[in-house]
């Protein structure tokens, strides 16, 4: 995937789901119980998915999305665009797993198991923000993983480029609008 160094992997009893975190030295955090509950191939699927987020620098994209959402909380286009980008980031990282493992069945099974865990176990409030896409998108994600004729792109396709451009334009227009309002108040 183009990683120079393998990320550190940590186990945490506080993590409800696998997550890659960190901007400068990203690491992978797995739920402590997961190491006993899944086999080696499933663990490989999880690690490949999280490593793909790190290789693609998705953490920086996520920061940009959150900044745009905070600055332009009132703009539904920004919210929609950020949700679409989040879903595409997950789909592309899923594609990395399928390309390497040859199928998406293992990752699909893990996603369903994780969703069941999240629904039945208490989750730290700090982990709520990492559940992207939301549980409502689980059915579509699992269906895509099991679809043998799915789009297997692992690079930014035209749809994602257009979304990134749209988000950037929305931010620029909103900044210009807010800046214009401040000037007229003075």
HUQUIMO-V787726 format. One record per residue. N is the residue number from 0. RES is the residue in one small letter. PSI is psi in whole degrees, 0 to 359 (none if undefined). Layout:
# HUQUIMO-V787726
N & RES & PSI
N & RES & PSI
This chain:
# HUQUIMO-V787726
0 & x & 0
1 & x & 12
2 & x & 129
3 & x & 317
4 & x & 143
5 & x & 139
6 & x & 153
7 & x & 146
8 & x & 129
9 & x & 151
10 & x & 140
11 & x & 135
12 & x & 346
13 & x & 343
14 & x & 125
15 & x & 334
16 & x & 159
17 & x & 143
18 & x & 146
19 & x & 132
20 & x & 157
21 & x & 143
22 & x & 313
23 & x & 321
24 & x & 76
25 & x & 147
26 & x & 165
27 & x & 131
28 & x & 127
29 & x & 147
30 & x & 136
31 & x & 317
32 & x & 337
33 & x & 326
34 & x & 335
35 & x & 343
36 & x & 343
37 & x & 158
38 & x & 181
39 & x & 320
40 & x & 321
41 & x & 319
42 & x & 319
43 & x & 318
44 & x & 315
45 & x & 313
46 & x & 321
47 & x & 316
48 & x & 311
49 & x & 323
50 & x & 327
51 & x & 321
52 & x & 318
53 & x & 314
54 & x & 326
55 & x & 357
56 & x & 37
57 & x & 338
58 & x & 321
59 & x & 321
60 & x & 317
61 & x & 320
62 & x & 315
63 & x & 319
64 & x & 316
65 & x & 322
66 & x & 315
67 & x & 319
68 & x & 321
69 & x & 315
70 & x & 325
71 & x & 48
72 & x & 334
73 & x & 349
74 & x & 109
75 & x & 333
76 & x & 321
77 & x & 317
78 & x & 314
79 & x & 314
80 & x & 316
81 & x & 321
82 & x & 318
83 & x & 318
84 & x & 319
85 & x & 315
86 & x & 319
87 & x & 323
88 & x & 315
89 & x & 317
90 & x & 318
91 & x & 319
92 & x & 324
93 & x & 320
94 & x & 323
95 & x & 316
96 & x & 313
97 & x & 319
98 & x & 322
99 & x & 317
100 & x & 345
101 & x & 351
102 & x & 164
103 & x & 4
104 & x & 315
105 & x & 315
106 & x & 322
107 & x & 317
108 & x & 318
109 & x & 318
110 & x & 317
111 & x & 316
112 & x & 319
113 & x & 320
114 & x & 320
115 & x & 320
116 & x & 315
117 & x & 325
118 & x & 337
119 & x & 339
120 & x & 151
121 & x & 142
122 & x & 136
123 & x & 139
124 & x & 328
125 & x & 341
126 & x & 348
127 & x & 326
128 & x & 344
129 & x & 358
130 & x & 74
131 & x & 137
132 & x & 166
133 & x & 163
134 & x & 333
135 & x & 332
136 & x & 2
137 & x & 317
138 & x & 313
139 & x & 320
140 & x & 315
141 & x & 318
142 & x & 317
143 & x & 320
144 & x & 327
145 & x & 349
146 & x & 117
147 & x & 344
148 & x & 26
149 & x & 162
150 & x & 123
151 & x & 25
152 & x & 141
153 & x & 5
154 & x & 167
155 & x & 116
156 & x & 180
157 & x & 320
158 & x & 315
159 & x & 320
160 & x & 318
161 & x & 318
162 & x & 317
163 & x & 317
164 & x & 316
165 & x & 317
166 & x & 317
167 & x & 316
168 & x & 319
169 & x & 318
170 & x & 314
171 & x & 316
172 & x & 316
173 & x & 320
174 & x & 319
175 & x & 321
176 & x & 313
177 & x & 319
178 & x & 321
179 & x & 322
180 & x & 322
181 & x & 322
182 & x & 321
183 & x & 336
184 & x & 324
185 & x & none
